[in-house]
Amino acid sequence: MVSSDVKSLFTSIPADLALTIANERLQKDQDLAERTNMSISNIMRLLEFVLKHNYFQHDAIHYKRIFGCAMGSPISPVIADLVMEEIEETAIATAPHPPEWWFRYVDDSHTCLKDVSANCFCASLLRT
């Protein structure tokens, strides 16, 4: 069994990867038009703005976050979950020896792998 934790989940999510995954999910969502009248391109433009324009202040100095999702942003947990799910699904689907089970809560996961395939599987998670 393997238990793992993503270090600094929100701030580790690349904005471009998040945008790609969000766009793919929106394109596949057959019921989107029932929930909103916004076009996918408008949703993506807004999401890109939110993900790429993160500013914060420390000691009266203003900074712009250049990588990752902002801590405290309402969109960060949703985006992090989408990215984590995509990485997991890809790793599990392409694993030569998939895990017997895979459970995740936010950034903590627990899985059952054979000893011989644990290192290979964990490495595949890092590559995706």
N, CA, C and O atoms as a GROMACS GRO file, in nm:
protein
  512
    1MET      N    1   0.084  -0.117   0.000
    1MET     CA    2   0.000   0.000   0.000
    1MET      C    3   0.088   0.124   0.000
    1MET      O    4   0.196   0.127   0.060
    2VAL      N    5   0.040   0.226  -0.069
    2VAL     CA    6   0.114   0.351  -0.080
    2VAL      C    7   0.021   0.464  -0.039
    2VAL      O    8  -0.094   0.470  -0.082
    3SER      N    9   0.072   0.552   0.044
    3SER     CA   10  -0.001   0.672   0.081
    3SER      C   11   0.085   0.791   0.036
    3SER      O   12   0.206   0.792   0.059
    4SER      N   13   0.022   0.888  -0.026
    4SER     CA   14   0.101   1.002  -0.074
    4SER      C   15   0.025   1.132  -0.054
    4SER      O   16  -0.096   1.134  -0.034
    5ASP      N   17   0.101   1.240  -0.061
    5ASP     CA   18   0.046   1.373  -0.041
    5ASP      C   19   0.112   1.465  -0.142
    5ASP      O   20   0.234   1.461  -0.159
    6VAL      N   21   0.034   1.547  -0.209
    6VAL     CA   22   0.090   1.644  -0.302
    6VAL      C   23   0.139   1.764  -0.222
    6VAL      O   24   0.064   1.822  -0.143
    7LYS      N   25   0.264   1.800  -0.243
    7LYS     CA   26   0.321   1.913  -0.172
    7LYS      C   27   0.275   2.043  -0.238
    7LYS      O   28   0.292   2.060  -0.359
    8SER      N   29   0.217   2.132  -0.161
    8SER     CA   30   0.173   2.264  -0.210
    8SER      C   31   0.086   2.250  -0.334
    8SER      O   32   0.120   2.302  -0.440
    9LEU      N   33  -0.026   2.180  -0.321
    9LEU     CA   34  -0.110   2.147  -0.436
    9LEU      C   35  -0.148   2.268  -0.520
    9LEU      O   36  -0.118   2.271  -0.639
   10PHE      N   37  -0.212   2.368  -0.462
   10PHE     CA   38  -0.262   2.480  -0.542
   10PHE      C   39  -0.149   2.552  -0.615
   10PHE      O   40  -0.161   2.583  -0.733
   11THR      N   41  -0.042   2.578  -0.545
   11THR     CA   42   0.067   2.654  -0.605
   11THR      C   43   0.152   2.570  -0.700
   11THR      O   44   0.244   2.622  -0.763
   12SER      N   45   0.124   2.439  -0.710
   12SER     CA   46   0.198   2.351  -0.800
   12SER      C   47   0.126   2.327  -0.933
   12SER      O   48   0.181   2.261  -1.021
   13ILE      N   49   0.006   2.380  -0.948
   13ILE     CA   50  -0.072   2.355  -1.069
   13ILE      C   51  -0.032   2.456  -1.178
   13ILE      O   52  -0.054   2.576  -1.160
   14PRO      N   53   0.026   2.411  -1.289
   14PRO     CA   54   0.057   2.504  -1.398
   14PRO      C   55  -0.071   2.556  -1.463
   14PRO      O   56  -0.160   2.478  -1.495
   15ALA      N   57  -0.080   2.686  -1.482
   15ALA     CA   58  -0.201   2.747  -1.538
   15ALA      C   59  -0.233   2.692  -1.677
   15ALA      O   60  -0.349   2.667  -1.708
   16ASP      N   61  -0.131   2.674  -1.760
   16ASP     CA   62  -0.156   2.624  -1.896
   16ASP      C   63  -0.213   2.483  -1.895
   16ASP      O   64  -0.302   2.451  -1.974
   17LEU      N   65  -0.163   2.398  -1.807
   17LEU     CA   66  -0.217   2.263  -1.794
   17LEU      C   67  -0.362   2.269  -1.745
   17LEU      O   68  -0.448   2.198  -1.797
   18ALA      N   69  -0.388   2.352  -1.647
   18ALA     CA   70  -0.523   2.368  -1.594
   18ALA      C   71  -0.620   2.417  -1.702
   18ALA      O   72  -0.732   2.369  -1.711
   19LEU      N   73  -0.576   2.511  -1.782
   19LEU     CA   74  -0.661   2.563  -1.890
   19LEU      C   75  -0.688   2.457  -1.995
   19LEU      O   76  -0.801   2.447  -2.045
   20THR      N   77  -0.589   2.378  -2.029
   20THR     CA   78  -0.608   2.270  -2.127
   20THR      C   79  -0.708   2.168  -2.078
   20THR      O   80  -0.799   2.128  -2.151
   21ILE      N   81  -0.693   2.127  -1.953
   21ILE     CA   82  -0.783   2.026  -1.896
   21ILE      C   83  -0.925   2.082  -1.882
   21ILE      O   84  -1.022   2.013  -1.914
   22ALA      N   85  -0.937   2.205  -1.836
   22ALA     CA   86  -1.070   2.266  -1.821
   22ALA      C   87  -1.139   2.276  -1.957
   22ALA      O   88  -1.258   2.248  -1.968
   23ASN      N   89  -1.065   2.317  -2.059
   23ASN     CA   90  -1.123   2.329  -2.193
   23ASN      C   91  -1.170   2.193  -2.245
   23ASN      O   92  -1.279   2.182  -2.302
   24GLU      N   93  -1.089   2.089  -2.224
   24GLU     CA   94  -1.127   1.955  -2.268
   24GLU      C   95  -1.255   1.909  -2.196
   24GLU      O   96  -1.344   1.851  -2.259
   25ARG      N   97  -1.262   1.935  -2.067
   25ARG     CA   98  -1.382   1.895  -1.991
   25ARG      C   99  -1.505   1.971  -2.038
   25ARG      O  100  -1.613   1.914  -2.050
   26LEU      N  101  -1.490   2.100  -2.063
   26LEU     CA  102  -1.603   2.180  -2.110
   26LEU      C  103  -1.649   2.133  -2.247
   26LEU      O  104  -1.769   2.128  -2.274
   27GLN      N  105  -1.556   2.099  -2.334
   27GLN     CA  106  -1.591   2.050  -2.468
   27GLN      C  107  -1.670   1.920  -2.462
   27GLN      O  108  -1.759   1.897  -2.544
   28LYS      N  109  -1.638   1.836  -2.364
   28LYS     CA  110  -1.706   1.706  -2.350
   28LYS      C  111  -1.839   1.716  -2.275
   28LYS      O  112  -1.918   1.621  -2.277
   29ASP      N  113  -1.865   1.828  -2.209
   29ASP     CA  114  -1.984   1.844  -2.125
   29ASP      C  115  -2.108   1.867  -2.212
   29ASP      O  116  -2.129   1.977  -2.263
   30GLN      N  117  -2.187   1.764  -2.229
   30GLN     CA  118  -2.305   1.772  -2.315
   30GLN      C  119  -2.419   1.853  -2.252
   30GLN      O  120  -2.509   1.898  -2.323
   31ASP      N  121  -2.417   1.871  -2.122
   31ASP     CA  122  -2.524   1.943  -2.053
   31ASP      C  123  -2.487   2.086  -2.018
   31ASP      O  124  -2.564   2.153  -1.948
   32LEU      N  125  -2.375   2.135  -2.063
   32LEU     CA  126  -2.328   2.268  -2.027
   32LEU      C  127  -2.430   2.376  -2.065
   32LEU      O  128  -2.454   2.468  -1.987
   33ALA      N  129  -2.490   2.366  -2.182
   33ALA     CA  130  -2.585   2.467  -2.229
   33ALA      C  131  -2.709   2.474  -2.140
   33ALA      O  132  -2.777   2.577  -2.137
   34GLU      N  133  -2.739   2.368  -2.068
   34GLU     CA  134  -2.854   2.369  -1.975
   34GLU      C  135  -2.822   2.444  -1.846
   34GLU      O  136  -2.912   2.490  -1.776
   35ARG      N  137  -2.692   2.457  -1.814
   35ARG     CA  138  -2.651   2.520  -1.690
   35ARG      C  139  -2.605   2.664  -1.705
   35ARG      O  140  -2.602   2.740  -1.608
   36THR      N  141  -2.569   2.703  -1.827
   36THR     CA  142  -2.521   2.840  -1.849
   36THR      C  143  -2.543   2.880  -1.994
   36THR      O  144  -2.548   2.796  -2.084
   37ASN      N  145  -2.557   3.010  -2.014
   37ASN     CA  146  -2.568   3.058  -2.152
   37ASN      C  147  -2.434   3.114  -2.202
   37ASN      O  148  -2.425   3.169  -2.312
   38MET      N  149  -2.330   3.099  -2.120
   38MET     CA  150  -2.196   3.144  -2.161
   38MET      C  151  -2.135   3.043  -2.257
   38MET      O  152  -2.153   2.922  -2.243
   39SER      N  153  -2.063   3.095  -2.355
   39SER     CA  154  -1.993   3.007  -2.449
   39SER      C  155  -1.867   2.952  -2.382
   39SER      O  156  -1.817   3.010  -2.286
   40ILE      N  157  -1.819   2.842  -2.434
   40ILE     CA  158  -1.695   2.783  -2.381
   40ILE      C  159  -1.580   2.881  -2.397
   40ILE      O  160  -1.496   2.892  -2.307
   41SER      N  161  -1.575   2.951  -2.508
   41SER     CA  162  -1.465   3.046  -2.528
   41SER      C  163  -1.469   3.158  -2.425
   41SER      O  164  -1.363   3.202  -2.379
   42ASN      N  165  -1.587   3.205  -2.387
   42ASN     CA  166  -1.596   3.309  -2.284
   42ASN      C  167  -1.559   3.255  -2.146
   42ASN      O  168  -1.494   3.323  -2.067
   43ILE      N  169  -1.602   3.134  -2.118
   43ILE     CA  170  -1.564   3.071  -1.990
   43ILE      C  171  -1.413   3.058  -1.984
   43ILE      O  172  -1.352   3.088  -1.881
   44MET      N  173  -1.352   3.014  -2.092
   44MET     CA  174  -1.208   2.996  -2.095
   44MET      C  175  -1.134   3.128  -2.084
   44MET      O  176  -1.030   3.135  -2.018
   45ARG      N  177  -1.184   3.232  -2.146
   45ARG     CA  178  -1.120   3.365  -2.135
   45ARG      C  179  -1.124   3.413  -1.990
   45ARG      O  180  -1.024   3.466  -1.940
   46LEU      N  181  -1.237   3.396  -1.924
   46LEU     CA  182  -1.248   3.436  -1.784
   46LEU      C  183  -1.156   3.352  -1.695
   46LEU      O  184  -1.089   3.405  -1.607
   47LEU      N  185  -1.154   3.221  -1.719
   47LEU     CA  186  -1.069   3.133  -1.640
   47LEU      C  187  -0.922   3.167  -1.660
   47LEU      O  188  -0.845   3.169  -1.564
   48GLU      N  189  -0.882   3.194  -1.782
   48GLU     CA  190  -0.744   3.233  -1.808
   48GLU      C  191  -0.709   3.361  -1.733
   48GLU      O  192  -0.600   3.372  -1.676
   49PHE      N  193  -0.799   3.456  -1.734
   49PHE     CA  194  -0.774   3.581  -1.663
   49PHE      C  195  -0.754   3.556  -1.514
   49PHE      O  196  -0.661   3.609  -1.452
   50VAL      N  197  -0.842   3.476  -1.457
   50VAL     CA  198  -0.834   3.447  -1.313
   50VAL      C  199  -0.706   3.372  -1.278
   50VAL      O  200  -0.642   3.403  -1.177
   51LEU      N  201  -0.668   3.275  -1.360
   51LEU     CA  202  -0.550   3.194  -1.330
   51LEU      C  203  -0.418   3.267  -1.356
   51LEU      O  204  -0.317   3.237  -1.291
   52LYS      N  205  -0.418   3.360  -1.448
   52LYS     CA  206  -0.292   3.424  -1.485
   52LYS      C  207  -0.274   3.565  -1.430
   52LYS      O  208  -0.173   3.630  -1.457
   53HIS      N  209  -0.370   3.613  -1.353
   53HIS     CA  210  -0.360   3.748  -1.296
   53HIS      C  211  -0.383   3.740  -1.145
   53HIS      O  212  -0.483   3.788  -1.093
   54ASN      N  213  -0.289   3.679  -1.078
   54ASN     CA  214  -0.296   3.663  -0.932
   54ASN      C  215  -0.197   3.756  -0.866
   54ASN      O  216  -0.076   3.745  -0.886
   55TYR      N  217  -0.248   3.848  -0.788
   55TYR     CA  218  -0.163   3.946  -0.720
   55TYR      C  219  -0.181   3.931  -0.570
   55TYR      O  220  -0.288   3.894  -0.522
   56PHE      N  221  -0.076   3.961  -0.497
   56PHE     CA  222  -0.086   3.961  -0.352
   56PHE      C  223   0.009   4.066  -0.297
   56PHE      O  224   0.097   4.116  -0.368
   57GLN      N  225  -0.011   4.098  -0.170
   57GLN     CA  226   0.071   4.200  -0.106
   57GLN      C  227   0.138   4.141   0.017
   57GLN      O  228   0.076   4.068   0.094
   58HIS      N  229   0.264   4.174   0.034
   58HIS     CA  230   0.339   4.132   0.152
   58HIS      C  231   0.431   4.248   0.192
   58HIS      O  232   0.506   4.300   0.110
   59ASP      N  233   0.423   4.287   0.317
   59ASP     CA  234   0.503   4.400   0.368
   59ASP      C  235   0.490   4.523   0.278
   59ASP      O  236   0.590   4.587   0.243
   60ALA      N  237   0.367   4.555   0.242
   60ALA     CA  238   0.334   4.674   0.162
   60ALA      C  239   0.394   4.671   0.021
   60ALA      O  240   0.399   4.774  -0.046
   61ILE      N  241   0.439   4.554  -0.025
   61ILE     CA  242   0.490   4.539  -0.160
   61ILE      C  243   0.394   4.447  -0.236
   61ILE      O  244   0.354   4.342  -0.185
   62HIS      N  245   0.358   4.486  -0.358
   62HIS     CA  246   0.268   4.408  -0.440
   62HIS      C  247   0.348   4.313  -0.530
   62HIS      O  248   0.450   4.350  -0.587
   63TYR      N  249   0.297   4.190  -0.540
   63TYR     CA  250   0.362   4.086  -0.620
   63TYR      C  251   0.259   4.024  -0.714
   63TYR      O  252   0.139   4.026  -0.687
   64LYS      N  253   0.309   3.968  -0.822
   64LYS     CA  254   0.224   3.889  -0.912
   64LYS      C  255   0.272   3.745  -0.907
   64LYS      O  256   0.390   3.716  -0.927
   65ARG      N  257   0.179   3.654  -0.880
   65ARG     CA  258   0.213   3.511  -0.882
   65ARG      C  259   0.234   3.472  -1.026
   65ARG      O  260   0.150   3.500  -1.111
   66ILE      N  261   0.346   3.407  -1.055
   66ILE     CA  262   0.376   3.370  -1.193
   66ILE      C  263   0.359   3.221  -1.218
   66ILE      O  264   0.371   3.176  -1.333
   67PHE      N  265   0.332   3.143  -1.115
   67PHE     CA  266   0.313   2.999  -1.134
   67PHE      C  267   0.212   2.949  -1.031
   67PHE      O  268   0.214   2.990  -0.915
   68GLY      N  269   0.125   2.860  -1.075
   68GLY     CA  270   0.032   2.794  -0.984
   68GLY      C  271  -0.094   2.873  -0.961
   68GLY      O  272  -0.109   2.987  -1.005
   69CYS      N  273  -0.186   2.808  -0.890
   69CYS     CA  274  -0.314   2.871  -0.854
   69CYS      C  275  -0.296   2.946  -0.722
   69CYS      O  276  -0.214   2.910  -0.638
   70ALA      N  277  -0.373   3.049  -0.707
   70ALA     CA  278  -0.363   3.133  -0.588
   70ALA      C  279  -0.425   3.065  -0.467
   70ALA      O  280  -0.533   3.007  -0.476
   71MET      N  281  -0.357   3.074  -0.355
   71MET     CA  282  -0.413   3.027  -0.228
   71MET      C  283  -0.529   3.120  -0.192
   71MET      O  284  -0.516   3.242  -0.204
   72GLY      N  285  -0.640   3.063  -0.150
   72GLY     CA  286  -0.755   3.143  -0.109
   72GLY      C  287  -0.850   3.179  -0.221
   72GLY      O  288  -0.958   3.233  -0.195
   73SER      N  289  -0.813   3.151  -0.346
   73SER     CA  290  -0.903   3.179  -0.457
   73SER      C  291  -1.012   3.073  -0.462
   73SER      O  292  -0.982   2.954  -0.449
   74PRO      N  293  -1.137   3.112  -0.482
   74PRO     CA  294  -1.245   3.013  -0.487
   74PRO      C  295  -1.232   2.914  -0.602
   74PRO      O  296  -1.287   2.804  -0.596
   75ILE      N  297  -1.160   2.951  -0.708
   75ILE     CA  298  -1.147   2.862  -0.824
   75ILE      C  299  -1.035   2.758  -0.805
   75ILE      O  300  -1.037   2.654  -0.870
   76SER      N  301  -0.940   2.786  -0.717
   76SER     CA  302  -0.825   2.697  -0.701
   76SER      C  303  -0.861   2.554  -0.664
   76SER      O  304  -0.806   2.462  -0.724
   77PRO      N  305  -0.950   2.530  -0.568
   77PRO     CA  306  -0.984   2.390  -0.536
   77PRO      C  307  -1.048   2.316  -0.654
   77PRO      O  308  -1.021   2.198  -0.675
   78VAL      N  309  -1.131   2.385  -0.730
   78VAL     CA  310  -1.197   2.322  -0.846
   78VAL      C  311  -1.093   2.286  -0.951
   78VAL      O  312  -1.094   2.174  -1.004
   79ILE      N  313  -1.006   2.379  -0.981
   79ILE     CA  314  -0.902   2.356  -1.082
   79ILE      C  315  -0.805   2.246  -1.037
   79ILE      O  316  -0.769   2.159  -1.115
   80ALA      N  317  -0.765   2.252  -0.911
   80ALA     CA  318  -0.674   2.149  -0.859
   80ALA      C  319  -0.737   2.011  -0.868
   80ALA      O  320  -0.669   1.915  -0.904
   81ASP      N  321  -0.864   2.001  -0.837
   81ASP     CA  322  -0.933   1.872  -0.845
   81ASP      C  323  -0.939   1.821  -0.989
   81ASP      O  324  -0.917   1.703  -1.014
   82LEU      N  325  -0.968   1.910  -1.084
   82LEU     CA  326  -0.971   1.870  -1.225
   82LEU      C  327  -0.835   1.819  -1.272
   82LEU      O  328  -0.826   1.716  -1.340
   83VAL      N  329  -0.730   1.890  -1.235
   83VAL     CA  330  -0.595   1.851  -1.277
   83VAL      C  331  -0.555   1.719  -1.211
   83VAL      O  332  -0.503   1.630  -1.278
   84MET      N  333  -0.579   1.707  -1.082
   84MET     CA  334  -0.546   1.582  -1.011
   84MET      C  335  -0.620   1.464  -1.073
   84MET      O  336  -0.562   1.357  -1.094
   85GLU      N  337  -0.748   1.482  -1.101
   85GLU     CA  338  -0.827   1.374  -1.160
   85GLU      C  339  -0.772   1.332  -1.295
   85GLU      O  340  -0.763   1.212  -1.324
   86GLU      N  341  -0.734   1.428  -1.378
   86GLU     CA  342  -0.679   1.397  -1.509
   86GLU      C  343  -0.547   1.321  -1.497
   86GLU      O  344  -0.525   1.223  -1.568
   87ILE      N  345  -0.460   1.365  -1.409
   87ILE     CA  346  -0.331   1.299  -1.389
   87ILE      C  347  -0.352   1.156  -1.340
   87ILE      O  348  -0.287   1.063  -1.388
   88GLU      N  349  -0.442   1.139  -1.244
   88GLU     CA  350  -0.470   1.005  -1.191
   88GLU      C  351  -0.526   0.914  -1.298
   88GLU      O  352  -0.480   0.801  -1.316
   89GLU      N  353  -0.627   0.962  -1.371
   89GLU     CA  354  -0.690   0.879  -1.473
   89GLU      C  355  -0.589   0.836  -1.580
   89GLU      O  356  -0.591   0.721  -1.624
   90THR      N  357  -0.503   0.928  -1.621
   90THR     CA  358  -0.402   0.896  -1.722
   90THR      C  359  -0.303   0.794  -1.668
   90THR      O  360  -0.270   0.697  -1.737
   91ALA      N  361  -0.256   0.814  -1.546
   91ALA     CA  362  -0.159   0.722  -1.487
   91ALA      C  363  -0.219   0.582  -1.469
   91ALA      O  364  -0.154   0.482  -1.499
   92ILE      N  365  -0.341   0.574  -1.421
   92ILE     CA  366  -0.406   0.444  -1.398
   92ILE      C  367  -0.433   0.374  -1.531
   92ILE      O  368  -0.412   0.254  -1.543
   93ALA      N  369  -0.481   0.449  -1.631
   93ALA     CA  370  -0.515   0.389  -1.761
   93ALA      C  371  -0.392   0.340  -1.836
   93ALA      O  372  -0.401   0.246  -1.915
   94THR      N  373  -0.277   0.402  -1.813
   94THR     CA  374  -0.157   0.364  -1.888
   94THR      C  375  -0.059   0.278  -1.808
   94THR      O  376   0.046   0.240  -1.859
   95ALA      N  377  -0.093   0.248  -1.685
   95ALA     CA  378  -0.003   0.169  -1.600
   95ALA      C  379   0.003   0.024  -1.647
   95ALA      O  380  -0.101  -0.037  -1.673
   96PRO      N  381   0.124  -0.032  -1.658
   96PRO     CA  382   0.135  -0.174  -1.693
   96PRO      C  383   0.071  -0.264  -1.588
   96PRO      O  384   0.016  -0.369  -1.621
   97HIS      N  385   0.080  -0.221  -1.462
   97HIS     CA  386   0.018  -0.294  -1.351
   97HIS      C  387  -0.062  -0.194  -1.270
   97HIS      O  388  -0.010  -0.138  -1.173
   98PRO      N  389  -0.189  -0.169  -1.307
   98PRO     CA  390  -0.269  -0.068  -1.236
   98PRO      C  391  -0.292  -0.106  -1.090
   98PRO      O  392  -0.288  -0.224  -1.055
   99PRO      N  393  -0.316  -0.008  -1.006
   99PRO     CA  394  -0.340  -0.037  -0.865
   99PRO      C  395  -0.471  -0.112  -0.845
   99PRO      O  396  -0.564  -0.103  -0.925
  100GLU      N  397  -0.476  -0.188  -0.734
  100GLU     CA  398  -0.600  -0.259  -0.700
  100GLU      C  399  -0.708  -0.159  -0.662
  100GLU      O  400  -0.825  -0.179  -0.694
  101TRP      N  401  -0.669  -0.052  -0.594
  101TRP     CA  402  -0.762   0.056  -0.563
  101TRP      C  403  -0.687   0.188  -0.559
  101TRP      O  404  -0.565   0.192  -0.543
  102TRP      N  405  -0.763   0.294  -0.572
  102TRP     CA  406  -0.707   0.429  -0.566
  102TRP      C  407  -0.812   0.518  -0.500
  102TRP      O  408  -0.922   0.534  -0.553
  103PHE      N  409  -0.778   0.576  -0.387
  103PHE     CA  410  -0.866   0.669  -0.318
  103PHE      C  411  -0.793   0.801  -0.300
  103PHE      O  412  -0.674   0.803  -0.271
  104ARG      N  413  -0.865   0.910  -0.317
  104ARG     CA  414  -0.805   1.041  -0.297
  104ARG      C  415  -0.903   1.132  -0.225
  104ARG      O  416  -1.023   1.130  -0.251
  105TYR      N  417  -0.848   1.210  -0.134
  105TYR     CA  418  -0.923   1.318  -0.070
  105TYR      C  419  -0.837   1.443  -0.083
  105TYR      O  420  -0.732   1.453  -0.019
  106VAL      N  421  -0.880   1.536  -0.164
  106VAL     CA  422  -0.810   1.660  -0.197
  106VAL      C  423  -0.671   1.626  -0.253
  106VAL      O  424  -0.660   1.595  -0.371
  107ASP      N  425  -0.566   1.632  -0.171
  107ASP     CA  426  -0.432   1.604  -0.222
  107ASP      C  427  -0.367   1.483  -0.157
  107ASP      O  428  -0.248   1.458  -0.176
  108ASP      N  429  -0.442   1.408  -0.081
  108ASP     CA  430  -0.392   1.286  -0.016
  108ASP      C  431  -0.450   1.165  -0.089
  108ASP      O  432  -0.570   1.158  -0.113
  109SER      N  433  -0.364   1.070  -0.123
  109SER     CA  434  -0.413   0.951  -0.190
  109SER      C  435  -0.364   0.826  -0.118
  109SER      O  436  -0.263   0.827  -0.048
  110HIS      N  437  -0.440   0.720  -0.136
  110HIS     CA  438  -0.407   0.590  -0.079
  110HIS      C  439  -0.436   0.487  -0.185
  110HIS      O  440  -0.543   0.486  -0.245
  111THR      N  441  -0.339   0.400  -0.208
  111THR     CA  442  -0.354   0.302  -0.314
  111THR      C  443  -0.290   0.169  -0.275
  111THR      O  444  -0.205   0.163  -0.187
  112CYS      N  445  -0.331   0.066  -0.343
  112CYS     CA  446  -0.272  -0.066  -0.322
  112CYS      C  447  -0.205  -0.109  -0.452
  112CYS      O  448  -0.271  -0.129  -0.554
  113LEU      N  449  -0.072  -0.122  -0.445
  113LEU     CA  450   0.008  -0.162  -0.559
  113LEU      C  451   0.098  -0.278  -0.520
  113LEU      O  452   0.135  -0.292  -0.404
  114LYS      N  453   0.133  -0.360  -0.617
  114LYS     CA  454   0.233  -0.463  -0.592
  114LYS      C  455   0.368  -0.395  -0.577
  114LYS      O  456   0.394  -0.294  -0.643
  115ASP      N  457   0.454  -0.449  -0.491
  115ASP     CA  458   0.584  -0.388  -0.465
  115ASP      C  459   0.663  -0.360  -0.593
  115ASP      O  460   0.725  -0.255  -0.606
  116VAL      N  461   0.659  -0.453  -0.686
  116VAL     CA  462   0.740  -0.438  -0.808
  116VAL      C  463   0.691  -0.326  -0.898
  116VAL      O  464   0.768  -0.273  -0.978
  117SER      N  465   0.565  -0.288  -0.887
  117SER     CA  466   0.511  -0.184  -0.976
  117SER      C  467   0.494  -0.049  -0.908
  117SER      O  468   0.458   0.048  -0.975
  118ALA      N  469   0.517  -0.040  -0.779
  118ALA     CA  470   0.493   0.085  -0.705
  118ALA      C  471   0.581   0.199  -0.757
  118ALA      O  472   0.530   0.308  -0.783
  119ASN      N  473   0.711   0.175  -0.771
  119ASN     CA  474   0.801   0.282  -0.817
  119ASN      C  475   0.766   0.326  -0.959
  119ASN      O  476   0.766   0.446  -0.988
  120CYS      N  477   0.737   0.232  -1.046
  120CYS     CA  478   0.703   0.263  -1.184
  120CYS      C  479   0.574   0.346  -1.190
  120CYS      O  480   0.566   0.443  -1.265
  121PHE      N  481   0.474   0.307  -1.111
  121PHE     CA  482   0.347   0.378  -1.112
  121PHE      C  483   0.364   0.520  -1.056
  121PHE      O  484   0.311   0.615  -1.113
  122CYS      N  485   0.434   0.533  -0.947
  122CYS     CA  486   0.456   0.666  -0.886
  122CYS      C  487   0.532   0.756  -0.984
  122CYS      O  488   0.503   0.876  -0.992
  123ALA      N  489   0.627   0.702  -1.056
  123ALA     CA  490   0.701   0.780  -1.155
  123ALA      C  491   0.609   0.824  -1.268
  123ALA      O  492   0.624   0.935  -1.320
  124SER      N  493   0.513   0.739  -1.307
  124SER     CA  494   0.421   0.777  -1.414
  124SER      C  495   0.329   0.890  -1.370
  124SER      O  496   0.288   0.971  -1.453
  125LEU      N  497   0.297   0.898  -1.243
  125LEU     CA  498   0.217   1.008  -1.190
  125LEU      C  499   0.294   1.139  -1.204
  125LEU      O  500   0.235   1.243  -1.238
  126LEU      N  501   0.421   1.136  -1.179
  126LEU     CA  502   0.503   1.256  -1.187
  126LEU      C  503   0.523   1.304  -1.330
  126LEU      O  504   0.540   1.424  -1.354
  127ARG      N  505   0.522   1.211  -1.427
  127ARG     CA  506   0.544   1.248  -1.567
  127ARG      C  507   0.422   1.312  -1.629
  127ARG      O  508   0.436   1.392  -1.721
  128THR      N  509   0.302   1.279  -1.583
  128THR     CA  510   0.180   1.332  -1.647
  128THR      C  511   0.152   1.472  -1.609
  128THR      O  512   0.053   1.530  -1.655
   0.00000   0.00000   0.00000
